[in-house]
Amino acid sequence: MEIRTRGLVQSLFGGEYQSAFKGRGMAFSEVRAYSYGDDIRQIDWNVTARTGEPFVKIFEEEREQTLMICLDVSGSSIFGSGNQSRLELAGEVSALLAYSAISNGDKVGLLLFGDQILKLIPPKKGKTHILRLIRELIVARPTTQGTDLAGALRYMNRVLKRRAIVTLLSDFEAPDFEKELRITHQRHDLVALRIEDPMEIELPDLGLIPVRDPENGESAWIDSSSRRVRHAFKQRQEEKRAFIEQLFRRSSIDHVKLSTNRPWIQPLSQFFLQRSARY
């Protein structure tokens, strides 16, 4: 995972990440002699009084930022009908984001959650730190069934004292998280990465099949050969997807859809480019 993500950052995502997540603050850099047309509000009166000549303060964009990766490792994250599960896909994307941030001189932290907080790694810099994050992403496994997305966001907002970039990777199959999502968006630069699987969108015709909900453990038999059953399943799933997308749009939250059966590099790169154009 380290070799793959490091190569992607060096060849593609490093510059895109920097362009997409620019520093928002301004930090004092130096002073220089006043020139005609300079803003008098930037005059450094201490230096001016000491030298007898007017000097102004020079500010530059604060580059260092903090990236907090919030990863849903609830029971449903282990599902995958293709070559990888949602959790494996989310782990790869998280590793790439972490390497991009570290390469850009930013701090990176990791929050793993299900129906409770499973692990918090505070934001830091450095190669040793990034290797620890990748190790945690590789070994991450669900230890709980449900998803308390609202609780995870409340916890993260208490932990992060300063504004940060927050990437939230989940299937967003959770109850009553809209309020906390909007609060997080107000306090931080929030990006939602929704991990989907095609079999959760459209049920294949496989006859009578057993199914189990990994979130609550309930089991049932479904007659997938029934066109009515397949249509009802698809309609319900599309309504849920539409609700979540409308929530993101109403709250003006940046979001990206990723699927376990399609390469994720292109949609993520396209998102970076679109975001860079806005800023």
Order of alpha helices (4+ residues) and beta strands (2+ residues): alpha-alpha-beta-alpha-beta-beta-alpha-beta-beta-alpha-alpha-beta-alpha-beta-beta-beta-alpha-beta-alpha
